[in-house]
Amino acid sequence: MPSDRSTDIQRPPRAHRQKGPAMIVLGVILVILGFLLPTLVPTFAFAHLILVVGVILLVVGVILAILGSAGRAVGGRRHYY
């Protein structure tokens, strides 16, 4: 008996659909850590680096999410989830 797997082919995998929000959440977490770590651990020297990486992840994640939801192809991909 041949099985009909057309519904499996049309849906993207679950892990693929959550990459955009994960990048935004990681960016927010790193920004918060970048602000809190110097006050909690005064000798922590790389707080500014964590803050910069967090802001970059946050901005790139938001831009890709906005462009992907608008239906505009970015970098050869139609959607960034």
C-alpha positions as CSV (number, residue, x, y, z in Angstrom):
1,M,0.0,0.0,0.0
2,P,1.5,3.4,-0.9
3,S,1.2,6.0,1.8
4,D,0.3,9.6,1.1
5,R,3.0,11.7,2.6
6,S,2.1,15.0,0.8
7,T,1.2,16.6,4.2
8,D,4.6,15.8,5.6
9,I,6.4,17.4,2.7
10,Q,4.5,20.6,2.9
11,R,5.1,21.4,6.5
12,P,8.5,22.6,7.6
13,P,10.1,20.7,10.6
14,R,9.2,22.0,14.0
15,A,12.8,22.9,14.9
16,H,13.0,25.0,11.7
17,R,10.0,27.1,12.6
18,Q,11.5,28.4,15.9
19,K,14.9,29.7,14.8
20,G,13.9,33.4,14.5
21,P,12.3,33.8,17.9
22,A,15.2,31.8,19.5
23,M,17.7,34.3,18.1
24,I,15.6,37.2,19.5
25,V,15.3,35.6,22.9
26,L,19.0,34.8,23.0
27,G,19.8,38.4,22.1
28,V,17.5,39.7,24.9
29,I,19.1,37.3,27.4
30,L,22.6,38.4,26.5
31,V,21.7,42.1,26.7
32,I,20.3,41.6,30.2
33,L,23.4,39.6,31.2
34,G,25.6,42.4,29.8
35,F,23.9,44.9,32.0
36,L,23.7,42.7,35.1
37,L,27.0,41.0,35.2
38,P,29.2,44.1,35.9
39,T,27.0,44.9,39.0
40,L,26.9,41.3,40.3
41,V,30.6,40.5,39.5
42,P,32.7,43.7,39.5
43,T,35.8,41.9,38.1
44,F,33.9,40.4,35.1
45,A,35.9,41.9,32.2
46,F,33.8,40.7,29.2
47,A,30.4,42.2,30.0
48,H,30.7,44.7,27.2
49,L,31.4,42.0,24.7
50,I,28.3,40.0,25.9
51,L,26.3,43.2,25.6
52,V,27.5,43.9,22.0
53,V,26.9,40.3,20.8
54,G,23.4,40.4,22.4
55,V,22.5,43.7,20.7
56,I,23.7,42.4,17.3
57,L,21.7,39.1,17.7
58,L,18.6,41.1,18.7
59,V,18.8,43.5,15.8
60,V,19.5,40.8,13.2
61,G,16.8,38.6,14.5
62,V,14.2,41.3,14.5
63,I,15.2,42.5,10.9
64,L,15.0,38.9,9.6
65,A,11.7,38.2,11.3
66,I,10.2,41.4,9.9
67,L,11.4,40.8,6.4
68,G,10.4,37.1,6.5
69,S,6.9,37.9,7.7
70,A,6.5,40.5,5.0
71,G,7.1,37.8,2.4
72,R,10.4,39.3,1.2
73,A,13.1,36.8,0.3
74,V,16.4,37.6,2.1
75,G,19.5,35.7,1.3
76,G,17.7,33.2,-0.9
77,R,15.2,32.2,1.7
78,R,11.6,33.3,1.8
79,H,11.0,32.8,5.5
80,Y,13.2,33.1,8.6
81,Y,11.4,31.5,11.5
